[in-house]
Amino acid sequence: MSIKVNLDMMMLKKGISLKDLANEISITNSNLSVLKTGKAKAIRFSTLNDICKALDCQPGDILEYVDDGETTEIL
């Protein structure tokens, strides 16, 4: 199981660049890029809140649960 980040799709849909979004939510371009490419291990709720406010979207528009087909065996 994993979380897929769809930030790039939302940015494209809203017509906002990485640089403009980073400036609007007061985050560095590199930190936003790490999130956008799905390489981030975590995200602060305050950052997620700021992104959703700037893009006028819901957290579920940005983050998606994907079942990798892994099963967990209970012993």
C-alpha positions, 0 to 999 in steps of 0.5 A: 500500500502506498500514497500517491501524490497528485499535486502536479495534476491539481497544479496543471488543472488550476494553471499554477506553476511550482514557483507561484504555488511555493511563493503563495504558501511560503515554502521553498521550491525544492520542498514543494518539488519533493512533495510534487514528485512523491518523494516526500515521506510526510507532510504537515497538516498546515502545509496540506491546508495551505496547498488546499486553500491555494488550489481550492481543493480537498486533501483527497484531490492531492493524496490518493491511497493505492493498493499495491497488491501487498497482503499482510499475513496475521500470525 
